[in-house]
Amino acid sequence: MLSTAVKVSEIVEKYDIKSTVISMHTIKPLDEGLLKIITNKIKDIFVLEEHISSAGLGSRIAYFLNKENISTNVHFFGFPDEFIKINGKQEFLRKIYGLDANSIAQKIIMELRGEKII
């Protein structure tokens, strides 16, 4: 999802939304030092993962922030916690589940503008 995150960053910056892409290549150990540094500078973290968010990087980040009493909003982009009943190529499945760069960027823009995400 790193290349997707870079594309998302490029899209949202066209809407005057500053962004930083960080690659966290491991869930365990979690880079807690990095999280402490970045949460001092930002108020929203958007986690892009190509699997179920409830058991991935986003949930580990949310757990860490809660444990450390750090008040940063965490937003999850991943597959729903259900059986995937369709088959297809990676790009097709990302599009169907809103994990392509354009879909994610639009959701981020809406979220930061305070609009409802449907």
C-alpha atoms as an extended CHARMM CRD file, in Angstrom:
* protein
*
       118  EXT
         1         1  MET       CA              0.0000000000        0.0000000000        0.0000000000  PROA      1               0.0000000000
         2         2  LEU       CA              3.0240000000        2.3030000000        0.1300000000  PROA      2               0.0000000000
         3         3  SER       CA              2.7530000000        3.3210000000       -3.5230000000  PROA      3               0.0000000000
         4         4  THR       CA             -0.9700000000        3.9300000000       -2.9990000000  PROA      4               0.0000000000
         5         5  ALA       CA             -0.1960000000        6.1110000000        0.0230000000  PROA      5               0.0000000000
         6         6  VAL       CA              2.2050000000        8.1950000000       -2.0650000000  PROA      6               0.0000000000
         7         7  LYS       CA             -0.4880000000        8.6880000000       -4.7270000000  PROA      7               0.0000000000
         8         8  VAL       CA             -3.0410000000        9.6140000000       -2.0420000000  PROA      8               0.0000000000
         9         9  SER       CA             -0.6060000000       12.1680000000       -0.6390000000  PROA      9               0.0000000000
        10        10  GLU       CA             -0.1440000000       13.7200000000       -4.0810000000  PROA      10              0.0000000000
        11        11  ILE       CA             -3.9210000000       13.9650000000       -4.5690000000  PROA      11              0.0000000000
        12        12  VAL       CA             -4.7550000000       15.5120000000       -1.1860000000  PROA      12              0.0000000000
        13        13  GLU       CA             -1.9650000000       18.0480000000       -1.4810000000  PROA      13              0.0000000000
        14        14  LYS       CA             -3.7770000000       19.4510000000       -4.5430000000  PROA      14              0.0000000000
        15        15  TYR       CA             -6.5220000000       20.3600000000       -2.0390000000  PROA      15              0.0000000000
        16        16  ASP       CA             -4.0520000000       22.1980000000        0.2250000000  PROA      16              0.0000000000
        17        17  ILE       CA             -3.9110000000       19.3120000000        2.6870000000  PROA      17              0.0000000000
        18        18  LYS       CA             -0.3850000000       18.7640000000        3.9300000000  PROA      18              0.0000000000
        19        19  SER       CA              0.5690000000       15.1430000000        4.3250000000  PROA      19              0.0000000000
        20        20  THR       CA              3.4690000000       12.9310000000        5.2120000000  PROA      20              0.0000000000
        21        21  VAL       CA              3.7990000000        9.3040000000        4.1490000000  PROA      21              0.0000000000
        22        22  ILE       CA              5.4570000000        6.9800000000        6.6210000000  PROA      22              0.0000000000
        23        23  SER       CA              6.1510000000        3.3310000000        5.8890000000  PROA      23              0.0000000000
        24        24  MET       CA              5.8010000000        1.1490000000        8.9410000000  PROA      24              0.0000000000
        25        25  HSD       CA              7.0030000000       -2.1580000000        7.6160000000  PROA      25              0.0000000000
        26        26  THR       CA              6.3940000000       -4.1110000000       10.8280000000  PROA      26              0.0000000000
        27        27  ILE       CA              3.4470000000       -4.3710000000       13.1860000000  PROA      27              0.0000000000
        28        28  LYS       CA              5.5830000000       -5.9800000000       15.8440000000  PROA      28              0.0000000000
        29        29  PRO       CA              7.7750000000       -4.4900000000       16.9510000000  PROA      29              0.0000000000
        30        30  LEU       CA              5.8290000000       -1.2810000000       16.4810000000  PROA      30              0.0000000000
        31        31  ASP       CA              7.9860000000        1.8070000000       16.0450000000  PROA      31              0.0000000000
        32        32  GLU       CA              6.6880000000        3.5430000000       19.1640000000  PROA      32              0.0000000000
        33        33  GLY       CA              9.4430000000        6.1520000000       19.1170000000  PROA      33              0.0000000000
        34        34  LEU       CA              8.4230000000        7.2980000000       15.6630000000  PROA      34              0.0000000000
        35        35  LEU       CA              4.7640000000        7.4150000000       16.6870000000  PROA      35              0.0000000000
        36        36  LYS       CA              5.6070000000        9.6210000000       19.6620000000  PROA      36              0.0000000000
        37        37  ILE       CA              7.5090000000       12.0100000000       17.3920000000  PROA      37              0.0000000000
        38        38  ILE       CA              4.8440000000       12.2950000000       14.6980000000  PROA      38              0.0000000000
        39        39  THR       CA              1.8850000000       12.5650000000       17.0780000000  PROA      39              0.0000000000
        40        40  ASN       CA              3.4360000000       15.7260000000       18.5300000000  PROA      40              0.0000000000
        41        41  LYS       CA              3.1130000000       17.3040000000       15.0810000000  PROA      41              0.0000000000
        42        42  ILE       CA             -0.1630000000       15.9380000000       13.6670000000  PROA      42              0.0000000000
        43        43  LYS       CA             -3.7320000000       15.3560000000       14.7850000000  PROA      43              0.0000000000
        44        44  ASP       CA             -4.8450000000       12.7170000000       12.2600000000  PROA      44              0.0000000000
        45        45  ILE       CA             -3.2510000000        9.4460000000       11.1900000000  PROA      45              0.0000000000
        46        46  PHE       CA             -4.6600000000        7.5940000000        8.1940000000  PROA      46              0.0000000000
        47        47  VAL       CA             -3.5970000000        3.9450000000        8.1160000000  PROA      47              0.0000000000
        48        48  LEU       CA             -3.7550000000        2.1470000000        4.7670000000  PROA      48              0.0000000000
        49        49  GLU       CA             -3.5720000000       -1.6320000000        4.9460000000  PROA      49              0.0000000000
        50        50  GLU       CA             -4.3810000000       -4.3270000000        2.4670000000  PROA      50              0.0000000000
        51        51  HSD       CA             -5.9800000000       -6.6620000000        4.9520000000  PROA      51              0.0000000000
        52        52  ILE       CA             -8.5000000000       -6.4800000000        7.7940000000  PROA      52              0.0000000000
        53        53  SER       CA             -7.8490000000       -3.3660000000        9.8820000000  PROA      53              0.0000000000
        54        54  SER       CA             -9.2060000000       -4.8220000000       13.1160000000  PROA      54              0.0000000000
        55        55  ALA       CA             -6.1420000000       -7.0290000000       13.4640000000  PROA      55              0.0000000000
        56        56  GLY       CA             -3.4620000000       -5.0230000000       11.7540000000  PROA      56              0.0000000000
        57        57  LEU       CA             -1.2730000000       -1.9760000000       11.9140000000  PROA      57              0.0000000000
        58        58  GLY       CA             -4.1250000000        0.4470000000       12.5490000000  PROA      58              0.0000000000
        59        59  SER       CA             -5.3510000000       -1.4260000000       15.5940000000  PROA      59              0.0000000000
        60        60  ARG       CA             -1.7900000000       -1.6590000000       16.9600000000  PROA      60              0.0000000000
        61        61  ILE       CA             -1.3420000000        2.0940000000       16.4950000000  PROA      61              0.0000000000
        62        62  ALA       CA             -4.7090000000        2.8170000000       18.1470000000  PROA      62              0.0000000000
        63        63  TYR       CA             -3.7980000000        0.5390000000       21.0710000000  PROA      63              0.0000000000
        64        64  PHE       CA             -0.4350000000        2.2630000000       21.5180000000  PROA      64              0.0000000000
        65        65  LEU       CA             -1.9440000000        5.7620000000       21.3990000000  PROA      65              0.0000000000
        66        66  ASN       CA             -4.5870000000        4.7660000000       23.9310000000  PROA      66              0.0000000000
        67        67  LYS       CA             -2.0120000000        3.1610000000       26.2250000000  PROA      67              0.0000000000
        68        68  GLU       CA              0.1640000000        6.2800000000       26.0850000000  PROA      68              0.0000000000
        69        69  ASN       CA             -2.8700000000        8.5940000000       26.4450000000  PROA      69              0.0000000000
        70        70  ILE       CA             -1.9680000000       10.3390000000       23.1750000000  PROA      70              0.0000000000
        71        71  SER       CA             -4.9120000000       12.1150000000       21.6080000000  PROA      71              0.0000000000
        72        72  THR       CA             -4.4820000000       11.6540000000       17.8730000000  PROA      72              0.0000000000
        73        73  ASN       CA             -7.2870000000       10.5730000000       15.5560000000  PROA      73              0.0000000000
        74        74  VAL       CA             -6.6580000000        7.2740000000       13.7800000000  PROA      74              0.0000000000
        75        75  HSD       CA             -8.5750000000        6.5080000000       10.5930000000  PROA      75              0.0000000000
        76        76  PHE       CA             -8.5300000000        3.0240000000        9.0960000000  PROA      76              0.0000000000
        77        77  PHE       CA             -8.5200000000        1.9930000000        5.4480000000  PROA      77              0.0000000000
        78        78  GLY       CA             -8.5760000000       -1.7670000000        4.9910000000  PROA      78              0.0000000000
        79        79  PHE       CA            -10.8050000000       -4.6590000000        4.0750000000  PROA      79              0.0000000000
        80        80  PRO       CA            -13.9690000000       -5.2140000000        6.1340000000  PROA      80              0.0000000000
        81        81  ASP       CA            -13.9260000000       -7.8490000000        8.8510000000  PROA      81              0.0000000000
        82        82  GLU       CA            -15.8780000000      -10.3530000000        6.7980000000  PROA      82              0.0000000000
        83        83  PHE       CA            -15.2840000000      -13.0680000000        4.2470000000  PROA      83              0.0000000000
        84        84  ILE       CA            -14.3930000000      -11.6640000000        0.8470000000  PROA      84              0.0000000000
        85        85  LYS       CA            -16.7580000000      -13.4500000000       -1.5140000000  PROA      85              0.0000000000
        86        86  ILE       CA            -15.5020000000      -12.0690000000       -4.8190000000  PROA      86              0.0000000000
        87        87  ASN       CA            -12.3330000000      -12.8540000000       -6.6810000000  PROA      87              0.0000000000
        88        88  GLY       CA            -10.2050000000      -10.7220000000       -8.9080000000  PROA      88              0.0000000000
        89        89  LYS       CA             -6.9070000000       -9.0500000000       -9.4130000000  PROA      89              0.0000000000
        90        90  GLN       CA             -5.4400000000       -6.8480000000       -6.7130000000  PROA      90              0.0000000000
        91        91  GLU       CA             -6.3610000000       -3.5910000000       -8.4760000000  PROA      91              0.0000000000
        92        92  PHE       CA             -9.9670000000       -4.7740000000       -8.9590000000  PROA      92              0.0000000000
        93        93  LEU       CA            -10.4200000000       -5.7130000000       -5.3050000000  PROA      93              0.0000000000
        94        94  ARG       CA             -8.8530000000       -2.4500000000       -4.1220000000  PROA      94              0.0000000000
        95        95  LYS       CA            -11.3100000000       -0.4980000000       -6.2740000000  PROA      95              0.0000000000
        96        96  ILE       CA            -14.3280000000       -2.5330000000       -5.1210000000  PROA      96              0.0000000000
        97        97  TYR       CA            -13.4250000000       -2.0050000000       -1.4480000000  PROA      97              0.0000000000
        98        98  GLY       CA            -12.3780000000        1.6280000000       -1.7940000000  PROA      98              0.0000000000
        99        99  LEU       CA             -8.6750000000        0.9610000000       -1.2770000000  PROA      99              0.0000000000
       100       100  ASP       CA             -7.4980000000        2.6400000000       -4.4590000000  PROA      100             0.0000000000
       101       101  ALA       CA             -5.7510000000        6.0210000000       -4.2870000000  PROA      101             0.0000000000
       102       102  ASN       CA             -8.6690000000        8.1050000000       -5.5750000000  PROA      102             0.0000000000
       103       103  SER       CA            -11.2320000000        6.5560000000       -3.2220000000  PROA      103             0.0000000000
       104       104  ILE       CA             -8.9770000000        6.9230000000       -0.1910000000  PROA      104             0.0000000000
       105       105  ALA       CA             -8.0460000000       10.5100000000       -1.0830000000  PROA      105             0.0000000000
       106       106  GLN       CA            -11.6870000000       11.5280000000       -1.4500000000  PROA      106             0.0000000000
       107       107  LYS       CA            -12.5610000000        9.9630000000        1.9170000000  PROA      107             0.0000000000
       108       108  ILE       CA             -9.6540000000       11.7620000000        3.5860000000  PROA      108             0.0000000000
       109       109  ILE       CA            -10.6600000000       15.0890000000        2.0620000000  PROA      109             0.0000000000
       110       110  MET       CA            -14.2540000000       14.6120000000        3.2240000000  PROA      110             0.0000000000
       111       111  GLU       CA            -13.1550000000       13.5810000000        6.7160000000  PROA      111             0.0000000000
       112       112  LEU       CA            -10.8830000000       16.5600000000        7.1480000000  PROA      112             0.0000000000
       113       113  ARG       CA            -13.5980000000       18.8960000000        5.8880000000  PROA      113             0.0000000000
       114       114  GLY       CA            -16.0030000000       17.4350000000        8.4520000000  PROA      114             0.0000000000
       115       115  GLU       CA            -18.2760000000       15.8520000000        5.8680000000  PROA      115             0.0000000000
       116       116  LYS       CA            -19.9780000000       12.5230000000        6.4260000000  PROA      116             0.0000000000
       117       117  ILE       CA            -18.3500000000        9.5140000000        4.7960000000  PROA      117             0.0000000000
       118       118  ILE       CA            -20.9060000000        7.0990000000        3.4400000000  PROA      118             0.0000000000
